[in-house]
């Protein structure tokens, strides 16, 4: 899987919506306290957020002075079917089949990670989509599977 871009909002020193293009790699240069480390922490959070291994707390990780809204991290991925990405596409297809109206699976997609004020992380691949009622229990079991293990 390839990370194509990352959007960060309300995470540590990054308050305003910032989009970082990762297509040609990533070089971060800037003065002290400008948010360089926080970009790397946001990427790390994408891969560890479900279990909250980094100990996200709104009190210390939400941008200072922000009282409404939530921390959101959005990443655009791309992958190639028929490659080492197939395990991911199998899981993604299984999630897709739980939707009332399944989507056409393409090789580019977004993953949304948000930390609502409850501080419990929430991953979403399909925004504003309804799950089949019969799949609700299966979805709860599925949530424990590791989608991001590369």
C-alpha positions as CSV (number, residue, x, y, z in Angstrom):
1,X,0.0,0.0,0.0
2,X,1.2,3.5,-0.8
3,X,0.3,6.6,1.2
4,X,-0.6,9.3,-1.3
5,X,-1.5,12.2,1.0
6,X,-2.4,13.0,4.6
7,X,-4.8,15.5,5.9
8,X,-4.5,16.6,9.5
9,X,-6.8,18.8,11.6
10,X,-6.8,19.7,15.3
11,X,-3.8,17.6,16.2
12,X,-1.3,19.1,18.5
13,X,0.2,22.3,16.9
14,X,-1.7,21.6,13.6
15,X,-5.0,23.4,14.1
16,X,-6.1,24.4,10.6
17,X,-6.7,21.7,8.0
18,X,-3.3,20.8,6.5
19,X,-2.9,18.4,3.5
20,X,0.5,16.9,2.9
21,X,1.3,15.3,-0.5
22,X,3.3,12.1,0.0
23,X,3.5,11.0,-3.7
24,X,7.1,11.9,-4.0
25,X,8.2,11.1,-0.5
26,X,8.4,13.3,2.5
27,X,11.0,15.8,3.7
28,X,10.1,18.0,6.6
29,X,12.0,21.2,7.3
30,X,11.1,24.0,9.6
31,X,11.9,25.9,12.7
32,X,11.6,24.5,16.2
33,X,8.0,24.1,17.4
34,X,6.5,24.3,13.9
35,X,4.9,20.9,13.9
36,X,7.5,18.7,12.1
37,X,7.3,15.9,14.7
38,X,3.5,16.2,14.9
39,X,3.3,15.3,11.2
40,X,5.2,12.1,11.9
41,X,3.1,11.4,15.1
42,X,-0.1,11.8,12.9
43,X,1.2,9.1,10.5
44,X,2.1,6.8,13.4
45,X,-1.3,7.4,14.9
46,X,-3.0,6.1,11.7
47,X,-1.3,2.8,12.3
48,X,-1.8,2.6,16.0
49,X,-5.0,4.5,16.7
50,X,-7.4,1.6,17.0
51,X,-5.7,0.4,20.2
52,X,-4.7,4.0,21.1
53,X,-1.1,2.8,21.7
54,X,0.1,6.4,21.7
55,X,-2.3,7.3,24.5
56,X,-4.2,10.1,22.6
57,X,-5.9,12.5,25.0
58,X,-7.9,15.5,23.8
59,X,-6.5,17.5,26.7
60,X,-2.9,17.2,25.5
61,X,-3.2,16.3,21.8
62,X,-6.0,18.5,20.6
63,X,-4.8,21.9,19.3
64,X,-4.6,24.4,22.2
65,X,-7.6,26.6,22.3
66,X,-9.9,24.4,20.2
67,X,-13.0,23.6,22.2
68,X,-15.3,22.3,19.4
69,X,-14.6,19.8,16.7
70,X,-12.4,16.8,16.9
71,X,-9.0,15.6,15.8
72,X,-9.2,14.1,12.4
73,X,-6.6,12.4,10.3
74,X,-7.4,11.4,6.7
75,X,-5.1,9.4,4.5
76,X,-5.4,8.5,0.8
77,X,-4.0,5.1,0.0
78,X,-3.4,3.3,-3.3
79,X,-2.7,-0.3,-3.9
80,X,-2.3,-2.8,-6.6
81,X,-4.4,-5.9,-6.9
82,X,-2.5,-9.1,-7.7
83,X,0.3,-8.0,-5.4
84,X,1.2,-8.0,-1.8
85,X,-1.8,-5.7,-1.3
86,X,-4.3,-8.5,-1.9
87,X,-4.7,-9.3,1.8
88,X,-5.8,-5.7,2.4
89,X,-8.2,-5.7,-0.6
90,X,-9.8,-9.0,0.7
91,X,-10.6,-7.3,4.1
92,X,-11.7,-4.1,2.3
93,X,-14.1,-6.1,0.1
94,X,-15.5,-7.9,3.2
95,X,-16.2,-4.5,4.8
96,X,-17.8,-3.3,1.5
97,X,-20.1,-6.2,1.4
98,X,-21.6,-5.2,4.7
99,X,-23.0,-2.0,3.2
100,X,-26.6,-1.7,2.1
101,X,-25.3,-0.4,-1.2
102,X,-21.8,-1.8,-1.8
103,X,-19.4,0.4,-3.6
104,X,-17.2,-0.4,-6.7
105,X,-13.8,-1.3,-5.3
106,X,-11.1,0.8,-6.8
107,X,-7.4,0.8,-6.1
108,X,-7.5,4.3,-4.4
109,X,-9.4,5.0,-1.3
110,X,-9.5,7.1,1.9
111,X,-9.3,6.1,5.5
112,X,-10.7,8.5,8.1
113,X,-9.5,8.4,11.7
114,X,-11.2,10.7,14.2
115,X,-10.9,11.2,17.9
116,X,-14.3,12.5,19.0
117,X,-14.4,14.3,22.4
118,X,-14.9,10.8,23.9
119,X,-11.3,10.1,23.0
120,X,-12.2,6.7,21.6
121,X,-10.7,6.5,18.1
122,X,-13.0,5.8,15.1
123,X,-11.8,4.5,11.8
124,X,-14.1,4.9,8.8
125,X,-13.6,3.8,5.2
126,X,-17.1,4.4,3.9
127,X,-18.6,7.7,5.1
128,X,-22.3,8.2,5.4
129,X,-23.1,4.6,4.4
130,X,-25.5,2.3,6.1
131,X,-24.6,-1.2,7.1
132,X,-27.0,-4.1,6.4
133,X,-28.9,-4.9,9.6
134,X,-28.0,-8.6,9.4
135,X,-24.3,-7.6,9.3
136,X,-24.3,-5.5,12.5
137,X,-23.0,-8.3,14.7
138,X,-20.5,-9.4,12.1
139,X,-19.3,-5.9,11.8
140,X,-18.6,-5.7,15.5
141,X,-16.5,-8.8,15.2
142,X,-14.7,-7.5,12.1
143,X,-13.7,-4.2,13.9
144,X,-11.1,-6.2,15.8
145,X,-9.3,-7.3,12.6
146,X,-6.1,-5.5,11.8
147,X,-6.6,-3.5,8.5
148,X,-3.4,-1.7,8.7
149,X,-0.6,-4.1,9.2
150,X,2.0,-3.2,6.6
